[in-house]
Amino acid sequence: MSILILDFGSQVTQLIARRVREAGVYSEVVPYTASAEKIRAAKPAGIILSGGPASVHEAQSPQLPAAVLELGVPILGICYGEQALCAALGGVVEPGKTREFGYAEVTVQQDSPLLRGIWNKGGSYPVWMSHGDVVTKIPAGFTVLASNPHTPFAVIADEARRIYGIQFHPEVAHTPDGAKLIHNFVRGICAERGDWTMKSFRQTAVDAIRAQVGSGRVICGLSGGVDSSVAAVLLHEAIGEQLTCIFVDTGLLRLNEAQQVVKLFTENYKIKLVHVDAGKRFLDALQGVSDPEKKRKIIGGLFIEIFDAEAQKIGGAGFLAQGTLYPDVIESISSAGGSVTIKSHHNVGGLPEKMNLKLVEPLRMLFKDEVRNLGRELGLPEAMVDRHPFPGPGLGIRIPGAVTAEKVALLQRADAVYLDEIRKAGLYHEIWQAFAVLLPVQTVGVMGDARTYESVLGLRAVTSSDGTTAAGYPMPHE
């Protein structure tokens, strides 16, 4: 069993899925346009309706699928989800006189299994609002659990049918008790056991890979990053010698990264690895190019060309494996179907149709931090599992202006010093991603008794828990 999340277009729908999984329950996001057959086939233990930017009282606005109510499982509507519920069940939603965005407080009027152990009757609690419309009449059978002057139906419930509506966003960190509220819904009201772990996922994924691939051969695009590395090790556990990894070394990786990748996968895991040292080809192709988008496309196009050429040499392969993650899947839900991009930290554009390979995406239902946990479950070295993400185009986009061999070598060494100092200061694991940028300017100074002109380096550090949202890291000045 699992929790099904219907996405009405909220920017933070992924966070709902994260909070459900943090409660030890598997969750899956589908668009609100999902067919009745797909909703029924999921056999969910409960359904959560996300927020969204539309207004339910306007023509062509997203409506609640009838199948959601027909299943008879618990339902939790969040923000637009609450409004869609009310509209579908005979309530009224109208433009609000006051738009509520940001911090607010709600006062609890009744106890409920949804609020048990979190909020008490009569108490006031902080939440995060983001809405212009407001429910002005709730459907028959519903009662008010919490409210405030601007939002009289901040939390509503039909306890008999186990249907709940919340006008604020419990999934964001700005609602302090929001995660506990979602926990109450999935573990208490939906009666899910909370036994979804990386250990259980590992075995399920291995079984799924074997069922999909059979006796076929698989090619995996290995970048050396966390996603593709975990995917490769998981695939190797499932199909062993049927797997061949292709590692295209662009020459734009971190200092000594190529050697580390080759050593890890050939010596530690005995995985068949094709290492293509193509650094010179990439530098030649980038010669004199300054436009960042052109650089990205050149790197991506050449990567595909080299990868395709090496794949053609591997006879009998019928599958291509890549490290697609769940954020990639969610972001592409409303686009033209399944993922057709090699995303293993390369962002390299479309997969050539002539390759005629079926996709294997063993990580497609995991968030970034879940991939790291799976890597630990598989026994990958901590230095690999915890390494900071690296962009597909590599140092090519961290060198504004033309890229040269000299600039790449300088930036590799400088970036290594930066990361080493962060490690020495004990900050590496507090930061999600830190990197250096070699700026296309020089500054004048004095070294000893002589004037000197040296390059300028920009240093960046950000925090993130899931790879979908980020904030600048407050680096200690000293």
C-alpha positions as CSV (number, residue, x, y, z in Angstrom):
1,M,0.0,0.0,0.0
2,S,1.0,3.6,-0.5
3,I,-0.2,7.2,-0.4
4,L,-1.2,8.7,-3.7
5,I,-0.6,12.5,-4.1
6,L,-2.6,14.3,-6.7
7,D,-0.6,17.3,-8.0
8,F,-2.7,20.4,-8.8
9,G,0.4,22.4,-9.8
10,S,1.9,23.5,-6.4
11,Q,5.6,24.4,-6.4
12,V,6.0,22.4,-3.2
13,T,4.2,19.2,-4.1
14,Q,7.5,17.3,-3.9
15,L,7.7,18.3,-0.2
16,I,4.4,16.5,0.5
17,A,5.9,13.3,-0.9
18,R,9.0,13.8,1.2
19,R,7.0,14.3,4.4
20,V,5.1,11.1,3.7
21,R,8.3,9.1,3.1
22,E,9.8,10.6,6.3
23,A,6.9,8.9,8.1
24,G,8.1,5.6,6.7
25,V,5.4,5.4,4.1
26,Y,5.8,5.1,0.3
27,S,4.3,7.9,-1.7
28,E,3.8,8.6,-5.3
29,V,2.9,11.9,-7.1
30,V,0.5,11.8,-10.1
31,P,-1.1,14.7,-12.0
32,Y,-4.7,15.6,-11.2
33,T,-5.5,14.6,-14.8
34,A,-4.6,10.9,-14.0
35,S,-7.2,8.6,-15.3
36,A,-9.7,6.8,-13.0
37,E,-8.0,3.5,-14.0
38,K,-4.6,4.7,-12.9
39,I,-5.9,6.0,-9.6
40,R,-7.7,2.8,-8.9
41,A,-4.8,0.7,-10.0
42,A,-2.5,2.4,-7.4
43,K,-4.7,0.9,-4.6
44,P,-3.7,3.7,-2.3
45,A,-4.2,3.6,1.5
46,G,-5.0,7.3,1.3
47,I,-4.9,10.3,-1.1
48,I,-3.5,13.7,-0.6
49,L,-4.5,16.6,-2.8
50,S,-1.8,19.3,-3.3
51,G,-2.0,23.0,-3.5
52,G,-2.0,24.9,-6.8
53,P,-2.1,28.3,-8.4
54,A,-5.7,28.1,-10.0
55,S,-9.0,29.3,-8.6
56,V,-11.7,26.6,-8.4
57,H,-14.5,29.1,-9.1
58,E,-13.0,30.0,-12.5
59,A,-13.8,28.2,-15.8
60,Q,-11.3,25.5,-16.9
61,S,-9.8,25.2,-13.4
62,P,-8.6,21.8,-12.2
63,Q,-11.3,19.7,-10.7
64,L,-11.3,16.8,-8.3
65,P,-11.4,13.5,-10.2
66,A,-14.6,11.5,-9.2
67,A,-12.5,8.4,-8.7
68,V,-10.9,9.9,-5.6
69,L,-14.2,10.0,-3.8
70,E,-15.3,6.6,-5.1
71,L,-12.4,4.7,-3.5
72,G,-13.6,5.3,0.0
73,V,-10.0,5.8,1.4
74,P,-9.0,8.7,3.6
75,I,-8.4,12.0,1.8
76,L,-6.4,15.1,2.9
77,G,-6.8,18.3,0.8
78,I,-4.1,20.9,1.2
79,C,-4.8,24.6,0.2
80,Y,-6.2,24.3,-3.4
81,G,-6.8,20.6,-2.5
82,E,-9.2,21.7,0.3
83,Q,-10.9,24.1,-2.0
84,A,-11.3,21.4,-4.8
85,L,-12.7,19.0,-2.2
86,C,-15.3,21.6,-1.0
87,A,-16.3,22.5,-4.5
88,A,-16.8,18.9,-5.4
89,L,-18.9,18.1,-2.3
90,G,-21.2,21.1,-2.4
91,G,-19.3,23.7,-0.5
92,V,-18.5,27.3,-1.7
93,V,-15.2,28.8,-2.6
94,E,-14.9,32.6,-3.3
95,P,-12.2,35.2,-3.8
96,G,-11.0,36.2,-0.4
97,K,-11.2,39.8,0.9
98,T,-7.7,39.5,2.3
99,R,-5.0,37.4,0.6
100,E,-3.0,35.4,3.1
101,F,0.7,34.8,2.3
102,G,3.2,33.8,4.9
103,Y,3.1,33.5,8.6
104,A,-0.3,33.1,10.3
105,E,-1.9,31.6,13.4
106,V,-4.9,29.3,13.7
107,T,-6.9,28.5,16.8
108,V,-8.1,24.9,17.4
109,Q,-11.8,24.5,18.0
110,Q,-12.2,20.7,18.2
111,D,-10.0,17.7,18.8
112,S,-9.4,15.2,16.0
113,P,-7.3,12.2,15.1
114,L,-5.6,14.5,12.6
115,L,-4.4,16.9,15.4
116,R,-3.9,14.3,18.1
117,G,-0.7,14.8,20.1
118,I,0.1,18.0,18.2
119,W,-2.5,20.7,18.7
120,N,-4.9,21.1,21.7
121,K,-8.4,22.5,21.7
122,G,-8.3,26.2,22.5
123,G,-4.6,26.7,21.6
124,S,-3.2,28.9,18.8
125,Y,-0.5,27.6,16.5
126,P,1.8,29.0,13.8
127,V,1.2,27.9,10.1
128,W,2.3,29.0,6.6
129,M,-0.5,30.3,4.4
130,S,-0.5,30.9,0.7
131,H,-3.9,31.6,-0.8
132,G,-6.2,34.3,-2.2
133,D,-9.4,32.4,-2.4
134,V,-11.3,31.2,0.7
135,V,-13.8,28.5,1.5
136,T,-17.0,30.4,2.6
137,K,-19.3,27.4,3.1
138,I,-18.2,23.8,3.9
139,P,-20.0,20.8,2.6
140,A,-22.6,18.9,4.6
141,G,-21.1,16.5,7.1
142,F,-18.0,18.6,7.8
143,T,-17.0,20.4,11.0
144,V,-14.4,23.1,11.7
145,L,-11.3,21.9,13.5
146,A,-9.3,25.2,13.4
147,S,-9.7,28.7,12.1
148,N,-8.5,32.3,12.2
149,P,-10.2,35.7,11.4
150,H,-9.3,35.6,7.7
151,T,-9.7,31.8,7.2
152,P,-12.8,30.5,9.1
153,F,-12.2,27.0,7.7
154,A,-8.5,26.6,8.1
155,V,-8.9,22.9,9.1
156,I,-12.1,21.0,8.4
157,A,-13.1,17.3,8.7
158,D,-15.7,14.8,7.9
159,E,-14.6,12.3,10.5
160,A,-17.1,9.6,9.4
161,R,-15.7,9.5,5.8
162,R,-12.2,10.3,7.0
163,I,-12.0,13.4,4.7
164,Y,-9.9,16.4,5.8
165,G,-9.1,19.8,4.4
166,I,-6.3,22.2,5.4
167,Q,-6.0,25.7,4.0
168,F,-2.4,26.2,5.0
169,H,0.8,24.2,3.9
170,P,1.8,21.6,6.4
171,E,4.5,20.3,4.1
172,V,6.8,23.4,4.4
173,A,9.3,23.9,7.2
174,H,7.6,27.2,8.0
175,T,4.6,25.2,9.5
176,P,6.5,23.9,12.6
177,D,4.1,21.0,13.3
178,G,3.2,20.3,9.7
179,A,5.3,17.1,9.3
180,K,3.6,15.7,12.5
181,L,0.2,16.5,11.0
182,I,1.0,14.6,7.8
183,H,2.4,11.7,10.0
184,N,-0.9,11.6,11.8
185,F,-2.8,11.3,8.5
186,V,-0.7,8.6,6.9
187,R,0.2,6.5,10.0
188,G,-2.9,7.1,12.1
189,I,-5.9,7.8,9.9
190,C,-4.6,5.7,6.9
191,A,-3.2,3.1,9.3
192,E,0.0,2.6,7.3
193,R,2.7,0.7,9.2
194,G,5.6,2.9,8.3
195,D,7.9,0.1,7.2
196,W,9.1,1.6,3.9
197,T,13.0,1.6,4.2
198,M,16.0,1.6,2.0
199,K,16.5,-2.1,2.8
200,S,13.1,-3.0,1.5
201,F,13.5,-0.7,-1.5
202,R,16.8,-2.3,-2.4
203,Q,15.3,-5.8,-2.7
204,T,12.2,-4.5,-4.5
205,A,14.4,-2.6,-7.0
206,V,16.7,-5.6,-7.6
207,D,13.6,-7.8,-8.3
208,A,12.2,-5.1,-10.7
209,I,15.5,-4.8,-12.6
210,R,15.7,-8.6,-13.1
211,A,12.1,-8.7,-14.2
212,Q,12.6,-5.9,-16.7
213,V,16.0,-6.9,-18.1
214,G,15.7,-10.7,-18.0
215,S,18.8,-12.1,-19.7
216,G,19.4,-8.8,-21.7
217,R,22.5,-6.6,-21.5
218,V,22.5,-3.1,-20.0
219,I,24.7,-0.1,-20.7
220,C,24.9,2.5,-17.9
221,G,26.2,6.0,-18.4
222,L,28.5,6.5,-15.5
223,S,29.5,10.0,-14.5
224,G,31.1,9.3,-11.1
225,G,28.4,11.4,-9.4
226,V,26.3,9.9,-6.6
227,D,23.2,9.1,-8.7
228,S,24.9,7.2,-11.5
229,S,27.3,5.5,-9.1
230,V,24.4,4.2,-6.9
231,A,22.5,3.2,-10.0
232,A,25.5,1.2,-11.3
233,V,26.1,-0.6,-8.1
234,L,22.4,-1.5,-7.7
235,L,22.3,-2.7,-11.3
236,H,25.5,-4.8,-10.8
237,E,23.9,-6.4,-7.7
238,A,20.9,-7.3,-9.8
239,I,22.4,-8.5,-13.1
240,G,26.2,-8.8,-12.6
241,E,28.1,-9.4,-15.8
242,Q,25.1,-8.3,-17.9
243,L,26.1,-4.7,-17.1
244,T,28.7,-2.5,-18.8
245,C,29.3,1.1,-17.7
246,I,30.6,3.8,-20.0
247,F,32.5,6.6,-18.4
248,V,33.1,9.6,-20.7
249,D,35.9,11.6,-19.1
250,T,35.3,15.1,-20.4
251,G,38.4,16.5,-18.8
252,L,36.2,19.0,-17.0
253,L,35.7,17.0,-13.8
254,R,37.1,17.7,-10.3
255,L,40.8,17.2,-9.6
256,N,41.7,13.5,-9.8
257,E,38.0,12.5,-10.1
258,A,38.4,10.4,-13.2
259,Q,41.1,8.2,-11.6
260,Q,39.0,7.8,-8.5
261,V,36.0,6.6,-10.5
262,V,38.0,4.1,-12.5
263,K,39.6,2.7,-9.4
264,L,36.4,2.4,-7.4
265,F,34.4,0.6,-10.1
266,T,37.0,-1.7,-11.6
267,E,38.9,-2.6,-8.4
268,N,36.3,-2.4,-5.6
269,Y,33.2,-3.6,-7.5
270,K,34.7,-5.4,-10.5
271,I,32.2,-3.8,-12.8
272,K,32.9,-3.8,-16.5
273,L,33.9,-0.2,-17.3
274,V,34.7,1.5,-20.6
275,H,36.8,4.6,-19.8
276,V,36.9,7.1,-22.6
277,D,39.6,9.8,-22.0
278,A,38.1,12.6,-24.2
279,G,39.4,15.7,-22.5
280,K,41.3,17.0,-25.5
281,R,38.2,16.6,-27.7
282,F,36.1,18.6,-25.4
283,L,38.7,21.4,-25.0
284,D,39.1,21.6,-28.8
285,A,35.3,21.8,-29.3
286,L,35.1,24.6,-26.7
287,Q,37.9,26.7,-28.1
288,G,37.0,30.3,-28.3
289,V,33.4,29.8,-27.1
290,S,32.2,32.1,-24.3
291,D,28.4,31.9,-24.4
292,P,27.4,29.6,-21.5
293,E,24.4,28.1,-23.3
294,K,26.5,27.3,-26.3
295,K,29.1,25.7,-24.1
296,R,26.5,23.6,-22.4
297,K,25.2,22.4,-25.8
298,I,28.6,21.7,-27.2
299,I,29.5,19.6,-24.1
300,G,26.2,17.8,-24.2
301,G,26.3,17.1,-27.9
302,L,29.9,15.8,-27.9
303,F,29.1,13.7,-24.8
304,I,26.2,12.0,-26.7
305,E,28.3,11.5,-29.8
306,I,31.1,9.8,-27.8
307,F,28.7,7.8,-25.6
308,D,26.8,6.6,-28.7
309,A,30.0,5.6,-30.5
310,E,31.1,3.5,-27.5
311,A,27.7,2.0,-27.0
312,Q,27.7,0.8,-30.6
313,K,30.8,-1.2,-29.9
314,I,29.0,-3.2,-27.2
315,G,27.1,-5.9,-29.0
316,G,23.8,-7.2,-27.9
317,A,22.8,-4.4,-25.5
318,G,19.1,-3.8,-25.3
319,F,18.8,-1.5,-22.3
320,L,20.2,1.9,-21.3
321,A,20.4,2.6,-17.5
322,Q,20.5,6.1,-16.1
323,G,20.3,7.8,-12.7
324,T,17.0,9.6,-13.2
325,L,15.6,10.7,-9.8
326,Y,12.1,11.4,-8.6
327,P,12.3,15.2,-8.9
328,D,13.1,14.7,-12.6
329,V,10.0,12.4,-13.0
330,I,7.7,14.9,-11.2
331,E,9.0,17.8,-13.2
332,S,8.3,16.0,-16.4
333,I,4.9,14.7,-15.5
334,S,3.1,17.4,-17.4
335,S,5.4,17.3,-20.4
336,A,5.6,14.8,-23.2
337,G,5.6,11.6,-21.3
338,G,8.6,9.6,-19.9
339,S,12.1,10.8,-19.5
340,V,14.2,10.6,-22.6
341,T,17.3,12.4,-21.3
342,I,20.5,11.1,-20.0
343,K,20.4,13.0,-16.7
344,S,23.2,11.4,-14.7
345,H,24.7,14.8,-13.9
346,H,25.2,15.6,-17.6
347,N,22.1,17.4,-18.8
348,V,23.2,16.4,-22.3
349,G,20.0,16.5,-24.3
350,G,18.0,13.9,-26.1
351,L,19.0,10.3,-26.4
352,P,19.6,9.4,-30.1
353,E,16.7,7.4,-31.4
354,K,19.0,5.2,-33.5
355,M,20.4,3.7,-30.3
356,N,17.0,2.0,-30.0
357,L,17.5,1.0,-26.3
358,K,14.9,0.6,-23.6
359,L,15.4,2.7,-20.5
360,V,16.2,1.3,-17.1
361,E,15.8,3.9,-14.3
362,P,16.1,2.1,-11.0
363,L,16.3,5.3,-8.9
364,R,13.3,7.1,-10.6
365,M,11.2,7.0,-7.4
366,L,13.9,8.3,-5.0
367,F,14.8,11.8,-3.8
368,K,18.5,12.8,-3.7
369,D,18.9,12.1,0.0
370,E,17.2,8.8,-0.4
371,V,19.7,7.9,-3.1
372,R,22.5,8.6,-0.6
373,N,20.8,6.3,1.9
374,L,20.5,3.6,-0.7
375,G,24.2,4.0,-1.5
376,R,25.0,3.4,2.2
377,E,22.8,0.4,2.2
378,L,24.7,-0.9,-0.8
379,G,28.0,-0.3,0.9
380,L,29.4,2.5,-1.2
381,P,32.3,4.5,0.5
382,E,31.0,7.4,2.5
383,A,33.3,9.7,0.6
384,M,31.3,8.8,-2.6
385,V,27.9,8.8,-1.0
386,D,28.3,12.2,0.7
387,R,30.1,14.0,-2.1
388,H,28.7,17.3,-3.3
389,P,26.7,17.3,-6.5
390,F,28.5,18.2,-9.7
391,P,26.9,19.8,-12.8
392,G,26.8,17.8,-16.0
393,P,28.7,20.3,-18.1
394,G,31.3,20.2,-15.3
395,L,33.9,23.0,-14.9
396,G,32.9,24.2,-18.4
397,I,30.1,26.3,-16.8
398,R,32.3,27.3,-13.8
399,I,34.6,29.2,-16.1
400,P,32.8,32.2,-17.5
401,G,34.3,33.1,-20.9
402,A,36.4,30.9,-23.0
403,V,37.6,27.6,-21.6
404,T,41.3,26.6,-21.9
405,A,43.4,23.8,-20.5
406,E,45.3,26.2,-18.3
407,K,42.0,27.6,-16.8
408,V,40.7,24.1,-16.2
409,A,43.9,23.0,-14.4
410,L,43.9,26.2,-12.3
411,L,40.2,25.8,-11.3
412,Q,40.6,22.1,-10.5
413,R,43.4,22.9,-8.0
414,A,41.6,25.9,-6.5
415,D,38.3,24.0,-6.2
416,A,40.2,21.2,-4.4
417,V,41.7,23.6,-1.9
418,Y,38.3,25.2,-1.2
419,L,36.7,21.8,-0.6
420,D,39.7,20.7,1.5
421,E,39.4,23.8,3.7
422,I,35.7,23.2,4.2
423,R,36.4,19.6,5.3
424,K,39.1,20.8,7.7
425,A,36.7,23.3,9.2
426,G,34.1,20.5,9.7
427,L,31.6,22.2,7.4
428,Y,31.5,19.8,4.5
429,H,28.4,17.8,5.7
430,E,26.6,21.0,6.6
431,I,26.8,22.2,3.1
432,W,24.9,20.5,0.2
433,Q,27.1,22.0,-2.6
434,A,30.2,24.1,-2.5
435,F,32.2,25.1,-5.6
436,A,34.6,27.7,-7.0
437,V,34.1,29.8,-10.1
438,L,37.1,31.2,-12.1
439,L,36.1,34.7,-13.1
440,P,37.2,36.2,-16.4
441,V,39.0,39.1,-14.7
442,Q,42.3,39.7,-13.0
443,T,43.1,42.0,-10.2
444,V,46.3,43.9,-9.4
445,G,48.3,43.5,-6.2
446,V,51.7,43.5,-4.8
447,M,53.7,40.4,-3.9
448,G,57.0,41.1,-2.2
449,D,58.4,44.1,-4.1
450,A,56.7,43.4,-7.4
451,R,53.4,44.2,-8.8
452,T,51.3,41.1,-9.7
453,Y,48.1,40.4,-11.7
454,E,46.2,37.4,-10.5
455,S,42.9,35.7,-11.4
456,V,39.8,36.2,-9.2
457,L,37.9,33.2,-7.8
458,G,34.3,33.2,-6.7
459,L,33.3,30.9,-3.9
460,R,29.7,29.5,-3.5
461,A,28.1,27.3,-0.9
462,V,24.4,26.3,-0.6
463,T,22.3,24.2,1.7
464,S,19.5,21.8,0.6
465,S,17.9,18.7,2.1
466,D,16.4,17.2,-1.0
467,G,18.1,18.8,-4.1
468,T,14.8,20.6,-5.0
469,T,15.2,23.8,-3.0
470,A,18.3,25.6,-1.8
471,A,19.5,28.5,0.3
472,G,22.9,30.2,0.7
473,Y,25.1,28.8,3.4
474,P,26.0,31.4,6.0
475,M,29.8,30.8,5.8
476,P,31.6,31.9,9.0
477,H,33.6,35.0,8.1
478,E,36.7,33.8,9.8
